[in-house]
Amino acid sequence: MKRRDFIKQSLATSALTSLGGLGFDLLTASNKKKITILHTNDVHSHIDPFGPNDGRNANKGGVARRAALIDTIRQENPNTLLLDAGDIFQGTPYFNYYGGELEFKLMSMLKYDAATIGNHDFDNGIEGLLKQLPHAKFDFLSANYDFSNTVMDGHVKPYEIFVKDNIRIGVFGLGIELNGLVDKRMYKETKYLNPLEIAQDMARILKQEKKCDLIICLSHLGYDYKNRKEKPSDLNIAKSTQDIDLIIGGHTHTFLPKPTIIKNAIDKPVLVNQVGAYGLYLGKIDFYLSPGQQPKSEHKTILV
């Protein structure tokens, strides 16, 4: 089956994924609330669609198409969050010429709510990233990068809480280890903190102290490393923590036609999703919540 046909079929069937073993009748309850999470990752400065001669990606992607999709979904459900899992920069001449200004301005026009920081977002150095921040009308979240001895100090939050229809949604960010991946001159005195320990702490704070109904991790750690199981990854975070409902991943450019379901440290399911790269796909997770019940979800991976 061709990839395009597979995606169309996925959109047509889009099976419900249970997070709590609940019956379908829950979705028809009058007190249920629907929260939509839209997400991208590793867009890498791809502003325009791919050209007509670009092989399997011909005429796909582009910010304009993504904007139209997002607008339609927001009209269907105003209780929508739009998130990005990092590596916004680097990949086309737009970044080489504008240094990230255009990417942040367009994401602001699309009304992104938050993003985390990928390794390529340091490609113009930490000063280059700081220079473009005024063009970003959304929050940058990273809980395991300590910027206290850098020019980015005070410009990045560990987490943010969004309230939609009285549902509290806690979102926190995690970044990959920069040492050995990025020239130290680019990230200066940025300190990398253990993402597993930080994820456990963030989930506890957001669930117990901040009373969040949904907890989302924006991760640029990578989906999985089969030959290096000890390396921090989305799957490792999912299985080693508790209270996280969704991990939105990046870095490994992993295309998942549907979210992976992982049992966490207390044997409850966590959704892990990543939608490839270059703005070709838009991830969509609908959460349905009722008082006193585990959330239920429905997913789509949308070809832009």
Disulfide bonds with the S-S distance in Angstrom:
none
